[in-house]
Amino acid sequence: MKRTLRASKRALQIEGESSFMVLGNAKMLESQGRKIIHLEIGEPDFVTPANIREAAIRALMEGETHYTPTPGMLELRKAIAEKTMQDFGVEVRFEDVSVTLGSKEAVFAALAAIVEEGDEVLYPNPGYPAYESGIRFFGGKPVPVRLREEEEFRMIPDRVNELVSNKTKAIIINSPENPTGSVLSKDDVKGIVEIAKDIGAYVISDEIYRYIIYDGLKHYSPIQFDENLENTVVIDGFSKYYAMTGWRLGYIITPKHLTEAVQLVLNLITACPSSFVQIGGIEALKNGMDAVREMVRQYSIRREVVIEEVSKIEDVHMVRPKGAFYAFINVSKITQKAGIDSFKLASILLEKYGVAVLHGTAMGSFGEGYIRISYANSVENIREGLRIIDKAFKELKKG
Ligand SMILES: Cc1ncc(COP(=O)(O)O)c(C=O)c1O
């Protein structure tokens, strides 16, 4: 009998990242002549610092156009290991550093190397959607850890403890967090590492916003509490704090026993990261921090603008974000009064009012009642966008 051809269930169950879909819809409206204020996509509005761009251009002109080893150029891996030492005082072997195409590929490779059929993996919800999709893709069971507004959206060890079982294989943490801007304390991170060590599980720590942190807070990595690097997988990338989203450059640091598996996966899917892009990465690591500090200063000013403007909008509130460049705004009173959900609310804001935001459920089921805005945008756009949202909410409540 002839079979009907169709795409695999494994592929079709992937939930794509909605921010890219919202961006697509917004661009469509723009092509029809509409003015849209973009607060939906999580990427810096800054162009990559000039010295990093120049390093990559030089590399291209000098003929750096060939494959590199799968885990990346030696010099880049060594620079990453060195930076890890400088920032955390922890020695990692450069052999256990693998360079990836963005941290998104690092998330995929980590899950591919760790998750067996039926393994449970805890992850933050609301949180970055690739975690849940990735866990499911490899046959694991996603176990959401609900981040609660009254706990400043932190993933606190007590909540993790309630959810671990003898099937728990890994706990994903993300601090500073997308979409809530929450930052884990030293005790949070330490507590989660202790739980993982007790039950024999991994902590997969996505640290791609780690320099974008405010109020004098400090970033902690589980690597600091896992001396021999047995349970911790660190994922980091150049996209956010160096403003290099389009370059697609990230990395993963693994316990020695996982390194080969991760590199086999990377070899299968991409062979190696782009050569000249890696040269840009080396320049970023060696001479990029002044630009990072300046961009974080700008984000911090914009964060104050968001807090000020949101405080003027009736019936909404938000937890002061402590890191990253997102505001996760509680709009549940508006959705209730208007009799709609956050997806519908975001659609109305885009289609009727020309402001693109992300519905909270794009970041997981526990995001209902919220919208996410990115303030990696100009102060003028942020103010104008939030003032339009204020007007929209007043009209929506009237019905
Ligand atoms: C928490 C988190 N992890 C990973 C990524 C992926 O970033 P990239 O693949 O550009 O490094 C993002 C992007 O938005 C993110 O927010």
PDBQT file of the ligand as one rigid body, heavy atoms in Angstrom, charges set to zero:
ROOT
HETATM    1  C1  LIG A 401      17.154  32.895  27.598  1.00  0.00    +0.000 C 
HETATM    2  C2  LIG A 401      17.639  32.793  26.204  1.00  0.00    +0.000 A 
HETATM    3  N1  LIG A 401      18.461  31.794  25.867  1.00  0.00    +0.000 NA
HETATM    4  C3  LIG A 401      18.917  31.664  24.618  1.00  0.00    +0.000 A 
HETATM    5  C4  LIG A 401      18.551  32.553  23.633  1.00  0.00    +0.000 A 
HETATM    6  C5  LIG A 401      19.101  32.334  22.244  1.00  0.00    +0.000 C 
HETATM    7  O1  LIG A 401      20.003  33.316  21.893  1.00  0.00    +0.000 OA
HETATM    8  P1  LIG A 401      21.100  33.124  20.761  1.00  0.00    +0.000 P 
HETATM    9  O2  LIG A 401      20.850  31.832  20.074  1.00  0.00    +0.000 OA
HETATM   10  O3  LIG A 401      20.966  34.299  19.872  1.00  0.00    +0.000 OA
HETATM   11  O4  LIG A 401      22.430  33.106  21.480  1.00  0.00    +0.000 OA
HETATM   12  C6  LIG A 401      17.679  33.601  23.924  1.00  0.00    +0.000 A 
HETATM   13  C7  LIG A 401      17.233  34.531  22.874  1.00  0.00    +0.000 C 
HETATM   14  O5  LIG A 401      16.304  35.279  23.003  1.00  0.00    +0.000 OA
HETATM   15  C8  LIG A 401      17.214  33.737  25.250  1.00  0.00    +0.000 A 
HETATM   16  O6  LIG A 401      16.397  34.725  25.611  1.00  0.00    +0.000 OA
ENDROOT
TORSDOF 0
